Amino acid sequence: MLRHLKLPESVVVSRDIMQMGNSSAASIPLAMEALLENGQARSGDSALIIGFGAGLVFAGQTVILP
């Protein structure tokens, strides 16, 4: 998805799958929390969240980080 959107290198991408594994529905909130905790994102930043799950379903949404 990152390549398809052609986002610039400056865009922060969560890559916490190595630490967290596939935690199903909790993957996105855990990734957001990790970015906030390690300082890669701040409260009030905009975020594009994209989920891909069982049944080959996917969804995306933009949010403001808490």
N, C-alpha and C positions, 0 to 999 in steps of 0.2 A: 504494500500500500504506500509505503514511503517513496519508493521509486515512481509509482504511478502518479502521485500528487506533485512530484518534482519540487519538493520542499527544499529550501536552502540549508546548507550545512549548519547554520546557526540555530535551527529548530531543535529543541531538546526532545529526545525520544526515550521513553522508559524502556529499559532492557533488563528488567528484573526477573525474567523467567528462569534464569540460572539459579537465583537465590530462592525464589518462591515456588517454582514449579507451576504446574497447571492447577490453579485453585478455583477453577470454574467461575461461578458468578462473582466471586470475591477478587478476581484478578485485577479489574480496573481500579476499584478503591484501594487495593494494596499498592498498585503501581503509583497512583496519585500520592498516597501517603509517603512512599519512599522518595519521590521527587521533592516533596515538601520538606521532609526530614533532612535530606542531604544537601538542600540549598539549590538544587537545580531548577526549582520552581518556587514561586512565592504566592502567598495568599493574594487573591485578586487577579492573578494572571489568567489569561484565556487558555483553554485547553481543548483540543480535538480528541475525543475518545472514540475508539473504534473497537468493537467486539466481534469476534467470530466464534461460533459455537457449533454444538451438535446439530445435525440435520442440515449442515452447510448454510446456516443462517448468519447474517451479519447485520450490524447497525452502527451508525455513527452519530455523534452529537457534539456540539460545542457547548462548553460550560465555563463558568468562572470558578476558579479553585477557591475553596473555603479558607 
